[in-house]
Amino acid sequence: MASIIEAENLTKFYPPRTKAVDGVSFRVNEDEVFGFLGPMVQARQQRSRC
């Protein structure tokens, strides 16, 4: 199955020097559902179809 989204070694900082994410990698394949938890612990979902 082909990947439609790939991310490697992501890092996210919030001012002034708060590291929220450090070295996250993931892959999303066709017809998969995935979600992220945001800073307010709310789920963000993305659905993809190819």
C-alpha positions in Angstrom: 0.0 0.0 0.0 1.3 3.4 -0.9 2.0 6.2 1.6 0.1 9.4 1.0 1.7 11.3 3.9 5.1 10.8 5.4 6.9 12.9 8.0 10.3 12.3 9.6 11.9 13.8 12.6 9.4 16.6 13.2 10.1 19.1 16.0 7.8 21.9 17.2 8.8 24.8 19.5 6.5 27.3 21.2 8.0 30.7 22.3 10.2 31.3 24.2 11.8 27.9 24.2 9.2 25.2 24.9 9.8 22.1 22.9 6.3 20.4 22.4 7.3 17.7 19.9 10.8 16.2 19.4 11.7 13.8 16.6 8.2 12.5 15.7 8.0 10.4 12.5 4.9 8.8 11.0 3.5 7.5 7.7 -0.2 7.4 6.6 -1.2 4.9 4.0 -4.2 5.1 1.6 -7.6 4.6 3.3 -6.3 5.1 6.8 -7.7 7.5 9.3 -5.4 9.3 11.7 -5.5 12.1 14.3 -3.4 14.3 16.4 -3.9 15.7 19.9 -3.5 19.5 19.9 -2.3 21.8 22.8 -5.9 21.9 24.2 -6.1 18.0 24.0 -8.5 18.2 21.2 -8.3 15.6 18.4 -7.6 16.8 14.9 -8.5 14.2 12.3 -7.9 13.9 8.6 -9.5 11.4 6.4 -8.0 10.5 3.1 -9.2 8.5 0.1 -7.3 7.8 -3.0 
